[in-house]
Amino acid sequence: MTPNRPRGPASSEPPALAGNDRALRADARRNRERVLRTAQHLFATEGLGTSLDEIARRAGVGPGTVHRHFPSKEALYLAVAVDQLQHLVEEGEVLAGTGDPAALFTLLSRMIASGAENAAVKSGLTAAEFDLRTAAPDVGAALTRQVAVLLDRAHAAGVVRPDLTVDEAMALVAGAFAAIRHADAEASRERSAHIAQIILDGLRPRPR
């Protein structure tokens, strides 16, 4: 009888299974991204009353996929808002690489537009007593850093008023959201962009 040989350590997952696992993870990421894009669009165009099941249908995924990633409507609100902030951080990084001294105005304008487009989501977070700055401090800090980098470049080039600080720039973006909401202009890209332009023009150097 052949003696039992000692069993070695458990073998690692076979390459085929590991590959399948990676493919599943990539597929899950794509589904999550599709749900976020769809939810952002539907919340902006049809309001917060859109159900998770309807978002799943429009995104082309099963309801279980949405509920697995986002167990509640509030969780989806937060994910949409954080996703938009992350995209703004990425846009800031791209702008920082262009060398354009006026790139600050491009990023601030995009931030204001994004806030106007996601006004419904922000209202949902407020109603659910979510503070985005507390819930996602890292991405908020990363966006502030990108604004600071572009502000330093704009200062050096003399294309922005010299007394503007990064905290004031961020406050003015928040103020622009309030102005657009007060004017009931969230649904109009043209009107919200016009209000944003008036505010941003105030950041340019005063003529001597």
C-alpha positions as CSV (number, residue, x, y, z in Angstrom):
1,M,0.0,0.0,0.0
2,T,1.4,3.3,-0.9
3,P,2.0,5.5,2.2
4,N,0.0,8.7,2.3
5,R,2.2,11.6,1.3
6,P,2.0,14.8,3.4
7,R,-0.3,17.3,1.8
8,G,1.3,20.5,0.8
9,P,-0.1,23.9,1.3
10,A,-3.4,24.6,-0.5
11,S,-2.7,25.5,-4.1
12,S,-3.6,28.9,-5.3
13,E,-6.7,29.5,-7.4
14,P,-6.3,28.0,-10.9
15,P,-5.5,30.7,-13.5
16,A,-8.8,30.1,-15.3
17,L,-10.7,30.7,-12.1
18,A,-8.6,33.7,-11.2
19,G,-9.2,35.1,-14.7
20,N,-12.9,34.5,-14.3
21,D,-12.9,36.3,-11.0
22,R,-11.1,39.3,-12.5
23,A,-13.6,39.3,-15.4
24,L,-16.5,39.2,-12.9
25,R,-15.0,42.1,-10.9
26,A,-14.6,44.1,-14.1
27,D,-18.1,43.3,-15.2
28,A,-19.4,44.4,-11.7
29,R,-17.5,47.7,-12.1
30,R,-19.0,48.3,-15.5
31,N,-22.5,47.6,-14.2
32,R,-22.0,50.0,-11.3
33,E,-20.8,52.7,-13.6
34,R,-23.7,52.2,-15.9
35,V,-26.1,52.4,-12.9
36,L,-24.5,55.6,-11.7
37,R,-24.6,57.3,-15.1
38,T,-28.3,56.3,-15.5
39,A,-29.2,57.4,-12.0
40,Q,-27.5,60.7,-12.4
41,H,-29.4,61.4,-15.7
42,L,-32.8,60.2,-14.4
43,F,-32.5,62.2,-11.1
44,A,-31.6,65.3,-13.1
45,T,-34.4,64.9,-15.7
46,E,-37.1,63.0,-13.9
47,G,-36.5,63.8,-10.2
48,L,-35.7,61.8,-7.1
49,G,-38.9,59.8,-7.3
50,T,-37.4,57.5,-9.9
51,S,-37.3,54.0,-8.3
52,L,-34.3,51.8,-8.1
53,D,-36.1,49.2,-10.2
54,E,-36.7,51.8,-12.9
55,I,-33.0,52.8,-12.8
56,A,-32.1,49.1,-13.2
57,R,-34.4,48.8,-16.2
58,R,-33.0,51.9,-17.9
59,A,-29.4,50.8,-17.2
60,G,-30.0,47.4,-18.7
61,V,-29.2,45.5,-15.5
62,G,-31.2,43.4,-13.1
63,P,-32.9,44.9,-10.0
64,G,-30.7,42.7,-7.8
65,T,-27.6,44.4,-9.3
66,V,-28.7,47.8,-8.3
67,H,-29.9,46.7,-4.8
68,R,-26.6,44.8,-4.2
69,H,-24.5,47.9,-5.0
70,F,-26.9,50.4,-3.5
71,P,-29.1,49.0,-0.7
72,S,-31.1,52.3,-0.4
73,K,-32.0,55.3,-2.4
74,E,-29.9,57.5,-0.1
75,A,-26.8,55.3,-0.7
76,L,-27.3,55.8,-4.5
77,Y,-27.6,59.6,-4.0
78,L,-24.3,59.6,-2.1
79,A,-22.6,57.4,-4.7
80,V,-23.8,59.7,-7.6
81,A,-22.5,62.8,-5.7
82,V,-19.2,61.3,-4.9
83,D,-18.8,60.0,-8.4
84,Q,-19.3,63.5,-9.8
85,L,-16.7,64.9,-7.4
86,Q,-14.2,62.2,-8.5
87,H,-14.8,63.1,-12.2
88,L,-14.1,66.8,-11.3
89,V,-10.9,65.8,-9.5
90,E,-9.8,63.9,-12.7
91,E,-10.8,66.9,-14.8
92,G,-8.7,69.1,-12.6
93,E,-5.7,66.8,-13.0
94,V,-6.0,67.0,-16.8
95,L,-6.3,70.8,-16.7
96,A,-3.2,71.0,-14.5
97,G,-1.3,69.2,-17.2
98,T,-2.2,71.6,-19.9
99,G,-0.2,74.5,-18.6
100,D,-3.2,76.9,-19.4
101,P,-3.0,79.8,-16.8
102,A,-6.7,80.3,-17.1
103,A,-7.6,76.6,-16.5
104,L,-8.9,77.7,-13.0
105,F,-11.9,79.3,-14.7
106,T,-12.6,76.1,-16.7
107,L,-12.6,73.9,-13.6
108,L,-14.7,76.3,-11.5
109,S,-17.2,76.6,-14.4
110,R,-17.4,72.8,-14.6
111,M,-17.9,72.5,-10.9
112,I,-20.8,75.0,-11.0
113,A,-22.4,73.2,-13.9
114,S,-22.0,69.8,-12.2
115,G,-23.6,71.2,-9.1
116,A,-26.5,72.6,-11.1
117,E,-27.0,69.3,-12.9
118,N,-27.0,67.4,-9.6
119,A,-29.2,69.8,-7.7
120,A,-31.8,67.1,-7.1
121,V,-29.2,64.7,-5.7
122,K,-27.9,67.4,-3.4
123,S,-31.4,68.0,-2.2
124,G,-31.9,64.3,-1.5
125,L,-28.7,64.2,0.5
126,T,-29.8,67.2,2.5
127,A,-33.2,65.7,3.2
128,A,-31.5,62.5,4.3
129,E,-29.2,64.6,6.6
130,F,-26.1,63.6,4.7
131,D,-23.3,66.1,4.6
132,L,-21.1,65.4,1.6
133,R,-18.1,67.0,3.2
134,T,-18.3,64.6,6.1
135,A,-19.4,61.6,4.2
136,A,-16.6,61.9,1.5
137,P,-13.9,64.1,3.0
138,D,-11.1,62.6,0.9
139,V,-12.6,63.3,-2.5
140,G,-13.6,66.8,-1.3
141,A,-10.1,67.5,-0.1
142,A,-8.7,66.2,-3.4
143,L,-10.9,68.6,-5.4
144,T,-9.9,71.6,-3.2
145,R,-6.2,70.7,-3.9
146,Q,-6.8,70.7,-7.6
147,V,-8.4,74.1,-7.4
148,A,-5.4,75.3,-5.3
149,V,-2.9,74.2,-7.9
150,L,-4.8,76.0,-10.7
151,L,-5.3,79.1,-8.5
152,D,-1.5,79.3,-7.9
153,R,-0.9,79.1,-11.6
154,A,-3.5,81.8,-12.3
155,H,-2.0,84.0,-9.7
156,A,1.4,83.7,-11.2
157,A,0.1,84.6,-14.6
158,G,-2.0,87.5,-13.3
159,V,-5.2,86.2,-14.8
160,V,-7.1,86.1,-11.4
161,R,-7.4,88.8,-8.8
162,P,-4.4,88.5,-6.4
163,D,-6.4,88.5,-3.2
164,L,-8.5,85.4,-4.1
165,T,-7.9,82.4,-1.8
166,V,-8.8,78.8,-2.4
167,D,-11.3,78.9,0.4
168,E,-13.0,81.9,-1.2
169,A,-13.0,80.2,-4.6
170,M,-14.7,77.1,-3.1
171,A,-17.2,79.4,-1.2
172,L,-18.1,81.2,-4.4
173,V,-18.8,77.9,-6.2
174,A,-21.2,77.0,-3.4
175,G,-22.7,80.5,-3.7
176,A,-23.2,80.0,-7.4
177,F,-25.3,76.9,-6.6
178,A,-27.5,78.9,-4.4
179,A,-27.8,81.7,-7.0
180,I,-28.8,79.2,-9.7
181,R,-31.3,77.6,-7.4
182,H,-32.8,81.0,-6.4
183,A,-33.2,81.9,-10.1
184,D,-34.9,78.5,-10.7
185,A,-32.3,77.9,-13.4
186,E,-31.1,74.3,-12.6
187,A,-33.0,72.9,-15.6
188,S,-31.5,75.4,-18.0
189,R,-27.8,75.0,-18.9
190,E,-27.8,78.3,-20.7
191,R,-29.2,80.3,-17.7
192,S,-27.1,78.5,-15.2
193,A,-24.0,79.0,-17.3
194,H,-24.8,82.7,-17.7
195,I,-25.1,83.1,-13.9
196,A,-21.8,81.2,-13.4
197,Q,-20.1,83.4,-15.9
198,I,-21.2,86.6,-14.1
199,I,-19.8,85.2,-10.8
200,L,-16.5,84.0,-12.4
201,D,-16.0,87.4,-14.2
202,G,-15.8,88.9,-10.7
203,L,-12.7,86.8,-10.0
204,R,-10.7,88.4,-12.8
205,P,-8.2,91.2,-12.1
206,R,-9.8,94.7,-11.8
207,P,-8.7,97.1,-14.5
208,R,-6.2,99.7,-13.3
